[in-house]
Structure formats: C-alpha cells, structure tokens
Amino acid sequence: MKAVIPGSFDPLTIGHLDFITRASRLVDHLIVAVGVNSAKASASDIRCRVDSARAGLAHLPKVEVLPMNTLLVDFCRAHDADLVIKGVRGNSDVESEMAQAVTNREIGGVETLWIPTDPALGHVSSSLVRELFAWGMDVSRYVPASVLAIWGENREAVYAQNPIGGDNG
C-alpha cells in the first residue's frame, strides 16, 4: 500500500519525524508531500522545505519526499496512493481535518487515517520553531540536526518572513 502525508513542513520537526517514522511502518511506500498552505505564511520556499525534509527523513528507506503543487486528491491519483495519513494532536485537529477527509473521499476516493502524536511531542509545532528561530533562540531540541543545518543556511530568509527578532543570536 502507498500512502501520502501532506504538509508544509516549515520546518520538519521532531514531532513530524516521530509521526512519519511510525506511519512508514504501516505501508509499503510513504510519500511526504511538501506543499503550500495558503492559510499559513511560509518561512522558507518550497525548495528549502523539500531539501530539509529529505535530509531529515533520509534514514527512512520507505519514505520519499516530493513537492506538491496541486490538490491533494490529484497528487494522490498521480502517485497511485489511495491513503492519506495525518497526525493529530487532539480533538480540535480531528474536527478541523474531518471536512477535508470526507471531501477527499468523495471527490477522489482517498481515505484518511489519523495517527495520534506522541503526547511528549504534542507541543512541538513548526510555527513554534519558526518563532523561536526568528528570535535567535536555540531550536535544536525541536528539529533534526540536518534540518537545522539547512535552515541555518537560510536564516536571513526566515527572518524576512518572521521579522520579530534576529539580533539575539
């Protein structure tokens, strides 16, 4: 079975890494689809996000990272995937994902599987990492080292998208 995990991964966090690792054990092939969420401001361009996700997930042999610039159901169809896997931190995540899951099934025949996040990582989010990073704080506990290295190379672009800090380190 082939599945897709969609997200902006801006950046890939240890929470994503844990969830993707667990999800990869459930399928034969897992595509991490790095896309653009129009409801969120991105701190880095899609190329940087794809590169950092590839670096952070390189040790997982069943995982492939691809850019996604289309509707999720169209992406799934193009890659012969009939399952979407999403991580959920709590009831509010399930509620917000329900309409999309039903729509994906109705218009594309794609089912959605939700996997609860590790409670110890439930507070870790890309937006938290972006904000701390923009303030110059150490985010190494929240992102894989390979991701942090790529983000460090793009520090100015991150600060440009999050102009709240930058002089603190």
Phi and psi in degrees as a GROMACS rama.xvg file:
@    title "Ramachandran Plot"
@    xaxis  label "Phi"
@    yaxis  label "Psi"
@TYPE xy
-113.266  135.55  LYS-2
-132.386  162.478  ALA-3
-123.865  134.465  VAL-4
-112.042  108.577  ILE-5
-90.3624  154.015  PRO-6
174.922  169.999  GLY-7
-87.6526  -27.9617  SER-8
46.2416  59.0353  PHE-9
-120.608  65.7138  ASP-10
-101.874  176.675  PRO-11
-65.582  127.621  LEU-12
-109.077  174.398  THR-13
-66.8388  -26.4501  ILE-14
-65.4818  -46.1015  GLY-15
-59.4421  -46.5782  HIS-16
-57.8353  -45.2811  LEU-17
-62.2349  -47.601  ASP-18
-63.9537  -44.738  PHE-19
-66.2923  -39.2131  ILE-20
-60.1379  -46.5628  THR-21
-66.1133  -41.1879  ARG-22
-64.8998  -35.2085  ALA-23
-64.6111  -21.7383  SER-24
-75.7086  -13.7394  ARG-25
-94.1316  -14.2275  LEU-26
-132.684  167.159  VAL-27
-78.6995  -35.0722  ASP-28
-146.261  133.066  HIS-29
-125.069  123.858  LEU-30
-102.868  122.806  ILE-31
-92.3868  110.857  VAL-32
-97.3978  108.436  ALA-33
-89.2603  113.867  VAL-34
-124.213  -170.712  GLY-35
-112.913  127.967  VAL-36
-102.974  111.099  ASN-37
-64.114  -16.7813  SER-38
-85.5376  -5.86927  ALA-39
-123.685  142.66  LYS-40
-82.2825  131.432  ALA-41
-89.9626  141.104  SER-42
-88.1667  -19.2342  ALA-43
-143.115  158.167  SER-44
-74.46  167.891  ASP-45
-63.9284  -33.8508  ILE-46
-61.0926  -45.346  ARG-47
-63.5713  -41.0747  CYS-48
-67.9187  -39.3515  ARG-49
-65.4279  -46.655  VAL-50
-60.2384  -44.0362  ASP-51
-70.8121  -36.001  SER-52
-65.9542  -41.0686  ALA-53
-61.0619  -42.6563  ARG-54
-64.4403  -43.6337  ALA-55
-71.5499  -21.2033  GLY-56
-112.93  6.84701  LEU-57
-58.3331  -26.0844  ALA-58
-80.3656  -3.61303  HIS-59
-101.257  104.094  LEU-60
-65.3853  -26.3409  PRO-61
-89.1728  1.97165  LYS-62
-106.276  131.55  VAL-63
-121.372  136.42  GLU-64
-109.485  125.319  VAL-65
-133.516  148.631  LEU-66
-73.549  148.549  PRO-67
-128.521  120.436  MET-68
-127.89  37.8796  ASN-69
-146.147  178.177  THR-70
-62.6213  146.892  LEU-71
-57.3857  -43.7138  LEU-72
-64.0393  -36.6278  VAL-73
-67.7332  -39.3747  ASP-74
-62.2347  -46.2069  PHE-75
-59.8789  -44.6991  CYS-76
-61.6542  -44.7308  ARG-77
-64.3234  -24.8701  ALA-78
-111.483  15.8242  HIS-79
53.1936  40.8922  ASP-80
-108.783  133.561  ALA-81
-117.686  17.0193  ASP-82
-140.849  133.965  LEU-83
-108.907  134.116  VAL-84
-115.486  130.085  ILE-85
-126.102  143.243  LYS-86
-90.573  140.355  GLY-87
-127.138  137.22  VAL-88
-94.1318  -17.1638  ARG-89
178.004  -172.243  GLY-90
-58.7976  -37.7672  ASN-91
-64.2096  -35.4604  SER-92
-64.3607  -43.3488  ASP-93
-62.3774  -45.2125  VAL-94
-59.9062  -43.6526  GLU-95
-71.9451  -25.6085  SER-96
-88.6692  -16.764  GLU-97
-59.3735  -47.5043  MET-98
-61.6491  -41.0519  ALA-99
-65.9044  -40.5444  GLN-100
-62.4407  -44.6589  ALA-101
-64.5358  -43.9358  VAL-102
-62.7653  -44.3783  THR-103
-60.414  -37.4388  ASN-104
-69.6789  -43.2008  ARG-105
-66.636  -46.1322  GLU-106
-93.1055  -18.4003  ILE-107
-130.215  -2.69419  GLY-108
67.3447  22.315  GLY-109
-99.9959  125.221  VAL-110
-87.908  157.942  GLU-111
-121.618  133.351  THR-112
-115.316  128.631  LEU-113
-103.283  134.652  TRP-114
-120.497  126.635  ILE-115
-68.0012  141.402  PRO-116
-73.4468  159.463  THR-117
-63.6426  124.214  ASP-118
-54.7343  -30.4  PRO-119
-69.7412  -15.6803  ALA-120
-113.731  4.29807  LEU-121
-61.0142  -23.4417  GLY-122
-85.3343  -11.4459  HIS-123
-83.2172  123.832  VAL-124
-140.432  157.444  SER-125
-61.687  -38.5195  SER-126
-64.859  -37.8218  SER-127
-60.9906  -47.2371  LEU-128
-61.8788  -44.6829  VAL-129
-59.6347  -44.8471  ARG-130
-64.8422  -47.2696  GLU-131
-61.8703  -42.2137  LEU-132
-62.3131  -42.8017  PHE-133
-63.7855  -29.7032  ALA-134
-83.0509  0.105036  TRP-135
82.7341  15.8965  GLY-136
-81.9475  157.69  MET-137
-74.9456  118.794  ASP-138
-111.438  14.8877  VAL-139
-62.7592  -22.5775  SER-140
-78.1682  -11.2067  ARG-141
-109.01  -13.8096  TYR-142
-133.927  149.553  VAL-143
-59.9192  148.333  PRO-144
-56.8527  -38.4777  ALA-145
-64.9714  -34.4019  SER-146
-70.464  -44.1454  VAL-147
-60.8914  -37.2598  LEU-148
-62.2716  -44.3306  ALA-149
-68.074  -41.3896  ILE-150
-64.0708  -37.2946  TRP-151
-60.5622  -36.3365  GLY-152
-66.8825  -22.4906  GLU-153
-112.475  24.539  ASN-154
-53.5922  -43.8417  ARG-155
-63.0528  -38.3951  GLU-156
-65.8018  -37.8022  ALA-157
-65.8536  -43.931  VAL-158
-63.2046  -35.876  TYR-159
-62.957  -35.361  ALA-160
-81.8692  -21.8954  GLN-161
-129.001  68.2246  ASN-162
-77.4136  53.579  PRO-163
-108.533  -12.7153  ILE-164
-152.191  -147.906  GLY-165
121.854  -18.9612  GLY-166
-97.968  7.60886  ASP-167
-100.212  12.4319  ASN-168
